[in-house]
């Protein structure tokens, strides 16, 4: 499943994956091999990503904590 196809569905975030649930509560799709960005990026790059996310009205602090 592509992350761009998630639109208002219920999601469950795991350590390395995101599970998308359908209306009936069953798994609709799984996005694998996810990484936490603040563990992988140097601070300068992290702030650049945070700035771009903020410009798109994505809550940045939810991702950085």
PDB file with one MODEL, atoms N, CA, C and O in Angstrom:
MODEL        1
ATOM      1  N   UNK A   1       0.845  -1.184   0.000  1.00  0.00           N
ATOM      2  CA  UNK A   1       0.000   0.000   0.000  1.00  0.00           C
ATOM      3  C   UNK A   1       0.885   1.239   0.000  1.00  0.00           C
ATOM      4  O   UNK A   1       1.929   1.264   0.651  1.00  0.00           O
ATOM      5  N   UNK A   2       0.472   2.247  -0.718  1.00  0.00           N
ATOM      6  CA  UNK A   2       1.201   3.509  -0.766  1.00  0.00           C
ATOM      7  C   UNK A   2       0.679   4.436   0.316  1.00  0.00           C
ATOM      8  O   UNK A   2      -0.523   4.491   0.572  1.00  0.00           O
ATOM      9  N   UNK A   3       1.578   5.157   0.943  1.00  0.00           N
ATOM     10  CA  UNK A   3       1.192   6.043   2.040  1.00  0.00           C
ATOM     11  C   UNK A   3       0.290   7.181   1.552  1.00  0.00           C
ATOM     12  O   UNK A   3      -0.481   7.732   2.337  1.00  0.00           O
ATOM     13  N   UNK A   4       0.377   7.535   0.278  1.00  0.00           N
ATOM     14  CA  UNK A   4      -0.459   8.605  -0.264  1.00  0.00           C
ATOM     15  C   UNK A   4      -1.916   8.184  -0.430  1.00  0.00           C
ATOM     16  O   UNK A   4      -2.778   9.039  -0.635  1.00  0.00           O
ATOM     17  N   UNK A   5      -2.212   6.883  -0.347  1.00  0.00           N
ATOM     18  CA  UNK A   5      -3.582   6.401  -0.509  1.00  0.00           C
ATOM     19  C   UNK A   5      -4.350   6.357   0.805  1.00  0.00           C
ATOM     20  O   UNK A   5      -5.534   6.021   0.810  1.00  0.00           O
ATOM     21  N   UNK A   6      -3.704   6.690   1.913  1.00  0.00           N
ATOM     22  CA  UNK A   6      -4.402   6.749   3.200  1.00  0.00           C
ATOM     23  C   UNK A   6      -5.148   8.073   3.244  1.00  0.00           C
ATOM     24  O   UNK A   6      -4.539   9.139   3.153  1.00  0.00           O
ATOM     25  N   UNK A   7      -6.460   8.005   3.384  1.00  0.00           N
ATOM     26  CA  UNK A   7      -7.255   9.224   3.397  1.00  0.00           C
ATOM     27  C   UNK A   7      -8.366   9.087   4.422  1.00  0.00           C
ATOM     28  O   UNK A   7      -9.488   8.716   4.079  1.00  0.00           O
ATOM     29  N   UNK A   8      -8.061   9.383   5.669  1.00  0.00           N
ATOM     30  CA  UNK A   8      -9.075   9.363   6.711  1.00  0.00           C
ATOM     31  C   UNK A   8      -9.330   7.999   7.318  1.00  0.00           C
ATOM     32  O   UNK A   8     -10.191   7.873   8.189  1.00  0.00           O
ATOM     33  N   UNK A   9      -8.610   6.972   6.887  1.00  0.00           N
ATOM     34  CA  UNK A   9      -8.792   5.653   7.479  1.00  0.00           C
ATOM     35  C   UNK A   9      -8.109   5.600   8.846  1.00  0.00           C
ATOM     36  O   UNK A   9      -7.226   6.403   9.149  1.00  0.00           O
ATOM     37  N   UNK A  10      -8.532   4.651   9.648  1.00  0.00           N
ATOM     38  CA  UNK A  10      -7.914   4.438  10.952  1.00  0.00           C
ATOM     39  C   UNK A  10      -6.560   3.773  10.730  1.00  0.00           C
ATOM     40  O   UNK A  10      -6.439   2.852   9.923  1.00  0.00           O
ATOM     41  N   UNK A  11      -5.543   4.244  11.451  1.00  0.00           N
ATOM     42  CA  UNK A  11      -4.213   3.657  11.318  1.00  0.00           C
ATOM     43  C   UNK A  11      -3.690   3.232  12.682  1.00  0.00           C
ATOM     44  O   UNK A  11      -4.085   3.771  13.716  1.00  0.00           O
ATOM     45  N   UNK A  12      -2.795   2.253  12.659  1.00  0.00           N
ATOM     46  CA  UNK A  12      -2.108   1.802  13.864  1.00  0.00           C
ATOM     47  C   UNK A  12      -0.622   1.856  13.550  1.00  0.00           C
ATOM     48  O   UNK A  12      -0.156   1.221  12.604  1.00  0.00           O
ATOM     49  N   UNK A  13       0.118   2.617  14.347  1.00  0.00           N
ATOM     50  CA  UNK A  13       1.535   2.812  14.101  1.00  0.00           C
ATOM     51  C   UNK A  13       2.336   1.858  14.968  1.00  0.00           C
ATOM     52  O   UNK A  13       2.205   1.853  16.192  1.00  0.00           O
ATOM     53  N   UNK A  14       3.158   1.058  14.328  1.00  0.00           N
ATOM     54  CA  UNK A  14       4.038   0.128  15.023  1.00  0.00           C
ATOM     55  C   UNK A  14       5.468   0.641  14.998  1.00  0.00           C
ATOM     56  O   UNK A  14       5.721   1.773  14.586  1.00  0.00           O
ATOM     57  N   UNK A  15       6.398  -0.189  15.437  1.00  0.00           N
ATOM     58  CA  UNK A  15       7.797   0.206  15.495  1.00  0.00           C
ATOM     59  C   UNK A  15       8.382   0.443  14.103  1.00  0.00           C
ATOM     60  O   UNK A  15       9.115   1.411  13.902  1.00  0.00           O
ATOM     61  N   UNK A  16       8.071  -0.419  13.149  1.00  0.00           N
ATOM     62  CA  UNK A  16       8.613  -0.268  11.791  1.00  0.00           C
ATOM     63  C   UNK A  16       7.544  -0.357  10.711  1.00  0.00           C
ATOM     64  O   UNK A  16       7.876  -0.517   9.536  1.00  0.00           O
ATOM     65  N   UNK A  17       6.253  -0.256  11.082  1.00  0.00           N
ATOM     66  CA  UNK A  17       5.198  -0.350  10.074  1.00  0.00           C
ATOM     67  C   UNK A  17       3.987   0.491  10.467  1.00  0.00           C
ATOM     68  O   UNK A  17       3.829   0.891  11.621  1.00  0.00           O
ATOM     69  N   UNK A  18       3.148   0.741   9.482  1.00  0.00           N
ATOM     70  CA  UNK A  18       1.874   1.429   9.684  1.00  0.00           C
ATOM     71  C   UNK A  18       0.795   0.521   9.107  1.00  0.00           C
ATOM     72  O   UNK A  18       0.844   0.160   7.931  1.00  0.00           O
ATOM     73  N   UNK A  19      -0.187   0.150   9.942  1.00  0.00           N
ATOM     74  CA  UNK A  19      -1.282  -0.713   9.510  1.00  0.00           C
ATOM     75  C   UNK A  19      -2.518   0.148   9.292  1.00  0.00           C
ATOM     76  O   UNK A  19      -2.891   0.936  10.161  1.00  0.00           O
ATOM     77  N   UNK A  20      -3.150   0.000   8.137  1.00  0.00           N
ATOM     78  CA  UNK A  20      -4.355   0.760   7.798  1.00  0.00           C
ATOM     79  C   UNK A  20      -5.553  -0.159   7.974  1.00  0.00           C
ATOM     80  O   UNK A  20      -5.592  -1.252   7.410  1.00  0.00           O
ATOM     81  N   UNK A  21      -6.539   0.289   8.765  1.00  0.00           N
ATOM     82  CA  UNK A  21      -7.744  -0.492   9.031  1.00  0.00           C
ATOM     83  C   UNK A  21      -8.891   0.023   8.168  1.00  0.00           C
ATOM     84  O   UNK A  21      -9.035   1.230   7.977  1.00  0.00           O
ATOM     85  N   UNK A  22      -9.701  -0.888   7.649  1.00  0.00           N
ATOM     86  CA  UNK A  22     -10.870  -0.528   6.858  1.00  0.00           C
ATOM     87  C   UNK A  22     -12.058  -0.211   7.748  1.00  0.00           C
ATOM     88  O   UNK A  22     -11.927  -0.184   8.971  1.00  0.00           O
ATOM     89  N   UNK A  23     -13.218   0.030   7.145  1.00  0.00           N
ATOM     90  CA  UNK A  23     -14.429   0.378   7.887  1.00  0.00           C
ATOM     91  C   UNK A  23     -14.901  -0.752   8.799  1.00  0.00           C
ATOM     92  O   UNK A  23     -15.472  -0.496   9.859  1.00  0.00           O
ATOM     93  N   UNK A  24     -14.670  -1.985   8.397  1.00  0.00           N
ATOM     94  CA  UNK A  24     -15.129  -3.126   9.188  1.00  0.00           C
ATOM     95  C   UNK A  24     -14.116  -3.564  10.243  1.00  0.00           C
ATOM     96  O   UNK A  24     -14.329  -4.575  10.912  1.00  0.00           O
ATOM     97  N   UNK A  25     -13.017  -2.822  10.405  1.00  0.00           N
ATOM     98  CA  UNK A  25     -12.015  -3.145  11.405  1.00  0.00           C
ATOM     99  C   UNK A  25     -10.949  -4.108  10.944  1.00  0.00           C
ATOM    100  O   UNK A  25     -10.028  -4.421  11.699  1.00  0.00           O
ATOM    101  N   UNK A  26     -11.057  -4.588   9.708  1.00  0.00           N
ATOM    102  CA  UNK A  26     -10.058  -5.509   9.182  1.00  0.00           C
ATOM    103  C   UNK A  26      -8.923  -4.727   8.521  1.00  0.00           C
ATOM    104  O   UNK A  26      -9.098  -3.581   8.107  1.00  0.00           O
ATOM    105  N   UNK A  27      -7.772  -5.362   8.433  1.00  0.00           N
ATOM    106  CA  UNK A  27      -6.604  -4.722   7.841  1.00  0.00           C
ATOM    107  C   UNK A  27      -6.826  -4.481   6.350  1.00  0.00           C
ATOM    108  O   UNK A  27      -7.145  -5.397   5.592  1.00  0.00           O
ATOM    109  N   UNK A  28      -6.646  -3.220   5.954  1.00  0.00           N
ATOM    110  CA  UNK A  28      -6.813  -2.832   4.558  1.00  0.00           C
ATOM    111  C   UNK A  28      -5.468  -2.819   3.836  1.00  0.00           C
ATOM    112  O   UNK A  28      -5.399  -3.087   2.636  1.00  0.00           O
ATOM    113  N   UNK A  29      -4.405  -2.508   4.567  1.00  0.00           N
ATOM    114  CA  UNK A  29      -3.078  -2.476   3.973  1.00  0.00           C
ATOM    115  C   UNK A  29      -2.018  -2.248   5.033  1.00  0.00           C
ATOM    116  O   UNK A  29      -2.319  -1.833   6.153  1.00  0.00           O
ATOM    117  N   UNK A  30      -0.776  -2.523   4.669  1.00  0.00           N
ATOM    118  CA  UNK A  30       0.347  -2.347   5.590  1.00  0.00           C
ATOM    119  C   UNK A  30       1.466  -1.623   4.852  1.00  0.00           C
ATOM    120  O   UNK A  30       1.792  -1.956   3.712  1.00  0.00           O
ATOM    121  N   UNK A  31       2.048  -0.632   5.513  1.00  0.00           N
ATOM    122  CA  UNK A  31       3.219   0.060   4.992  1.00  0.00           C
ATOM    123  C   UNK A  31       4.386  -0.393   5.852  1.00  0.00           C
ATOM    124  O   UNK A  31       4.389  -0.172   7.063  1.00  0.00           O
ATOM    125  N   UNK A  32       5.382  -1.030   5.234  1.00  0.00           N
ATOM    126  CA  UNK A  32       6.490  -1.632   5.973  1.00  0.00           C
ATOM    127  C   UNK A  32       7.761  -0.801   5.856  1.00  0.00           C
ATOM    128  O   UNK A  32       7.851   0.124   5.048  1.00  0.00           O
ATOM    129  N   UNK A  33       8.732  -1.154   6.677  1.00  0.00           N
ATOM    130  CA  UNK A  33      10.069  -0.541   6.679  1.00  0.00           C
ATOM    131  C   UNK A  33      10.033   0.958   6.963  1.00  0.00           C
ATOM    132  O   UNK A  33      10.722   1.732   6.299  1.00  0.00           O
ATOM    133  N   UNK A  34       9.235   1.370   7.942  1.00  0.00           N
ATOM    134  CA  UNK A  34       9.171   2.769   8.354  1.00  0.00           C
ATOM    135  C   UNK A  34      10.267   3.038   9.390  1.00  0.00           C
ATOM    136  O   UNK A  34      10.613   2.159  10.179  1.00  0.00           O
ATOM    137  N   UNK A  35      10.796   4.235   9.381  1.00  0.00           N
ATOM    138  CA  UNK A  35      11.806   4.642  10.354  1.00  0.00           C
ATOM    139  C   UNK A  35      11.401   5.955  10.986  1.00  0.00           C
ATOM    140  O   UNK A  35      10.734   6.775  10.354  1.00  0.00           O
ATOM    141  N   UNK A  36      11.799   6.157  12.225  1.00  0.00           N
ATOM    142  CA  UNK A  36      11.560   7.423  12.912  1.00  0.00           C
ATOM    143  C   UNK A  36      12.600   8.414  12.402  1.00  0.00           C
ATOM    144  O   UNK A  36      13.803   8.172  12.504  1.00  0.00           O
ATOM    145  N   UNK A  37      12.126   9.533  11.849  1.00  0.00           N
ATOM    146  CA  UNK A  37      13.066  10.438  11.180  1.00  0.00           C
ATOM    147  C   UNK A  37      14.020  11.114  12.152  1.00  0.00           C
ATOM    148  O   UNK A  37      15.159  11.397  11.780  1.00  0.00           O
ATOM    149  N   UNK A  38      13.605  11.379  13.370  1.00  0.00           N
ATOM    150  CA  UNK A  38      14.513  12.093  14.258  1.00  0.00           C
ATOM    151  C   UNK A  38      15.642  11.207  14.774  1.00  0.00           C
ATOM    152  O   UNK A  38      16.578  11.722  15.386  1.00  0.00           O
ATOM    153  N   UNK A  39      15.591   9.894  14.549  1.00  0.00           N
ATOM    154  CA  UNK A  39      16.690   9.015  14.924  1.00  0.00           C
ATOM    155  C   UNK A  39      17.697   8.850  13.796  1.00  0.00           C
ATOM    156  O   UNK A  39      18.819   8.401  14.034  1.00  0.00           O
ATOM    157  N   UNK A  40      17.319   9.201  12.585  1.00  0.00           N
ATOM    158  CA  UNK A  40      18.163   8.934  11.426  1.00  0.00           C
ATOM    159  C   UNK A  40      18.822  10.166  10.824  1.00  0.00           C
ATOM    160  O   UNK A  40      19.872  10.055  10.192  1.00  0.00           O
ATOM    161  N   UNK A  41      18.227  11.329  11.008  1.00  0.00           N
ATOM    162  CA  UNK A  41      18.705  12.521  10.319  1.00  0.00           C
ATOM    163  C   UNK A  41      19.562  13.408  11.219  1.00  0.00           C
ATOM    164  O   UNK A  41      19.337  13.476  12.428  1.00  0.00           O
ATOM    165  N   UNK A  42      20.537  14.082  10.632  1.00  0.00           N
ATOM    166  CA  UNK A  42      21.269  15.091  11.397  1.00  0.00           C
ATOM    167  C   UNK A  42      20.341  16.269  11.698  1.00  0.00           C
ATOM    168  O   UNK A  42      19.378  16.494  10.966  1.00  0.00           O
ATOM    169  N   UNK A  43      20.618  17.026  12.769  1.00  0.00           N
ATOM    170  CA  UNK A  43      19.709  18.109  13.185  1.00  0.00           C
ATOM    171  C   UNK A  43      19.375  19.108  12.085  1.00  0.00           C
ATOM    172  O   UNK A  43      18.223  19.527  11.972  1.00  0.00           O
ATOM    173  N   UNK A  44      20.353  19.502  11.271  1.00  0.00           N
ATOM    174  CA  UNK A  44      20.082  20.491  10.220  1.00  0.00           C
ATOM    175  C   UNK A  44      19.037  19.967   9.235  1.00  0.00           C
ATOM    176  O   UNK A  44      18.112  20.693   8.871  1.00  0.00           O
ATOM    177  N   UNK A  45      19.178  18.722   8.804  1.00  0.00           N
ATOM    178  CA  UNK A  45      18.228  18.118   7.875  1.00  0.00           C
ATOM    179  C   UNK A  45      16.871  17.935   8.536  1.00  0.00           C
ATOM    180  O   UNK A  45      15.837  18.122   7.896  1.00  0.00           O
ATOM    181  N   UNK A  46      16.868  17.571   9.811  1.00  0.00           N
ATOM    182  CA  UNK A  46      15.621  17.392  10.547  1.00  0.00           C
ATOM    183  C   UNK A  46      14.819  18.688  10.587  1.00  0.00           C
ATOM    184  O   UNK A  46      13.602  18.663  10.405  1.00  0.00           O
ATOM    185  N   UNK A  47      15.477  19.814  10.821  1.00  0.00           N
ATOM    186  CA  UNK A  47      14.772  21.087  10.860  1.00  0.00           C
ATOM    187  C   UNK A  47      14.275  21.502   9.475  1.00  0.00           C
ATOM    188  O   UNK A  47      13.229  22.142   9.363  1.00  0.00           O
ATOM    189  N   UNK A  48      15.000  21.150   8.434  1.00  0.00           N
ATOM    190  CA  UNK A  48      14.523  21.426   7.075  1.00  0.00           C
ATOM    191  C   UNK A  48      13.255  20.628   6.774  1.00  0.00           C
ATOM    192  O   UNK A  48      12.306  21.156   6.194  1.00  0.00           O
ATOM    193  N   UNK A  49      13.244  19.360   7.171  1.00  0.00           N
ATOM    194  CA  UNK A  49      12.056  18.522   6.977  1.00  0.00           C
ATOM    195  C   UNK A  49      10.897  19.068   7.797  1.00  0.00           C
ATOM    196  O   UNK A  49       9.772  19.138   7.303  1.00  0.00           O
ATOM    197  N   UNK A  50      11.154  19.459   9.048  1.00  0.00           N
ATOM    198  CA  UNK A  50      10.109  20.004   9.910  1.00  0.00           C
ATOM    199  C   UNK A  50       9.513  21.275   9.305  1.00  0.00           C
ATOM    200  O   UNK A  50       8.302  21.484   9.361  1.00  0.00           O
ATOM    201  N   UNK A  51      10.363  22.118   8.729  1.00  0.00           N
ATOM    202  CA  UNK A  51       9.891  23.354   8.101  1.00  0.00           C
ATOM    203  C   UNK A  51       8.961  23.049   6.921  1.00  0.00           C
ATOM    204  O   UNK A  51       7.917  23.683   6.771  1.00  0.00           O
ATOM    205  N   UNK A  52       9.345  22.079   6.086  1.00  0.00           N
ATOM    206  CA  UNK A  52       8.522  21.714   4.932  1.00  0.00           C
ATOM    207  C   UNK A  52       7.194  21.093   5.365  1.00  0.00           C
ATOM    208  O   UNK A  52       6.162  21.345   4.743  1.00  0.00           O
ATOM    209  N   UNK A  53       7.211  20.284   6.426  1.00  0.00           N
ATOM    210  CA  UNK A  53       5.973  19.694   6.932  1.00  0.00           C
ATOM    211  C   UNK A  53       5.048  20.774   7.496  1.00  0.00           C
ATOM    212  O   UNK A  53       3.838  20.740   7.274  1.00  0.00           O
ATOM    213  N   UNK A  54       5.623  21.726   8.223  1.00  0.00           N
ATOM    214  CA  UNK A  54       4.826  22.810   8.793  1.00  0.00           C
ATOM    215  C   UNK A  54       4.157  23.640   7.704  1.00  0.00           C
ATOM    216  O   UNK A  54       3.022  24.083   7.877  1.00  0.00           O
ATOM    217  N   UNK A  55       4.849  23.858   6.581  1.00  0.00           N
ATOM    218  CA  UNK A  55       4.274  24.621   5.470  1.00  0.00           C
ATOM    219  C   UNK A  55       3.079  23.895   4.864  1.00  0.00           C
ATOM    220  O   UNK A  55       2.208  24.531   4.271  1.00  0.00           O
ATOM    221  N   UNK A  56       3.023  22.561   5.004  1.00  0.00           N
ATOM    222  CA  UNK A  56       1.912  21.774   4.474  1.00  0.00           C
ATOM    223  C   UNK A  56       0.862  21.490   5.541  1.00  0.00           C
ATOM    224  O   UNK A  56       0.018  20.611   5.365  1.00  0.00           O
ATOM    225  N   UNK A  57       0.912  22.235   6.656  1.00  0.00           N
ATOM    226  CA  UNK A  57      -0.049  22.113   7.759  1.00  0.00           C
ATOM    227  C   UNK A  57      -0.063  20.736   8.397  1.00  0.00           C
ATOM    228  O   UNK A  57      -1.118  20.245   8.800  1.00  0.00           O
ATOM    229  N   UNK A  58       1.102  20.112   8.491  1.00  0.00           N
ATOM    230  CA  UNK A  58       1.239  18.838   9.197  1.00  0.00           C
ATOM    231  C   UNK A  58       1.816  19.143  10.563  1.00  0.00           C
ATOM    232  O   UNK A  58       2.805  19.868  10.671  1.00  0.00           O
ATOM    233  N   UNK A  59       1.209  18.598  11.611  1.00  0.00           N
ATOM    234  CA  UNK A  59       1.667  18.882  12.969  1.00  0.00           C
ATOM    235  C   UNK A  59       3.055  18.298  13.176  1.00  0.00           C
ATOM    236  O   UNK A  59       3.225  17.083  13.271  1.00  0.00           O
ATOM    237  N   UNK A  60       4.027  19.167  13.244  1.00  0.00           N
ATOM    238  CA  UNK A  60       5.426  18.746  13.295  1.00  0.00           C
ATOM    239  C   UNK A  60       5.779  18.146  14.640  1.00  0.00           C
ATOM    240  O   UNK A  60       6.495  17.146  14.683  1.00  0.00           O
ATOM    241  N   UNK A  61       5.319  18.702  15.719  1.00  0.00           N
ATOM    242  CA  UNK A  61       5.727  18.234  17.033  1.00  0.00           C
ATOM    243  C   UNK A  61       5.238  16.809  17.310  1.00  0.00           C
ATOM    244  O   UNK A  61       5.841  16.107  18.121  1.00  0.00           O
ATOM    245  N   UNK A  62       4.172  16.372  16.663  1.00  0.00           N
ATOM    246  CA  UNK A  62       3.721  15.001  16.805  1.00  0.00           C
ATOM    247  C   UNK A  62       4.769  14.023  16.290  1.00  0.00           C
ATOM    248  O   UNK A  62       4.906  12.916  16.810  1.00  0.00           O
ATOM    249  N   UNK A  63       5.515  14.445  15.251  1.00  0.00           N
ATOM    250  CA  UNK A  63       6.526  13.590  14.659  1.00  0.00           C
ATOM    251  C   UNK A  63       7.852  13.661  15.394  1.00  0.00           C
ATOM    252  O   UNK A  63       8.625  12.703  15.370  1.00  0.00           O
ATOM    253  N   UNK A  64       8.125  14.780  16.045  1.00  0.00           N
ATOM    254  CA  UNK A  64       9.441  14.978  16.642  1.00  0.00           C
ATOM    255  C   UNK A  64       9.514  14.517  18.086  1.00  0.00           C
ATOM    256  O   UNK A  64      10.594  14.572  18.674  1.00  0.00           O
ATOM    257  N   UNK A  65       8.444  14.075  18.675  1.00  0.00           N
ATOM    258  CA  UNK A  65       8.489  13.649  20.074  1.00  0.00           C
ATOM    259  C   UNK A  65       8.635  12.169  20.182  1.00  0.00           C
ATOM    260  O   UNK A  65       8.691  11.633  21.288  1.00  0.00           O
TER     261      UNK A  65
ENDMDL
END
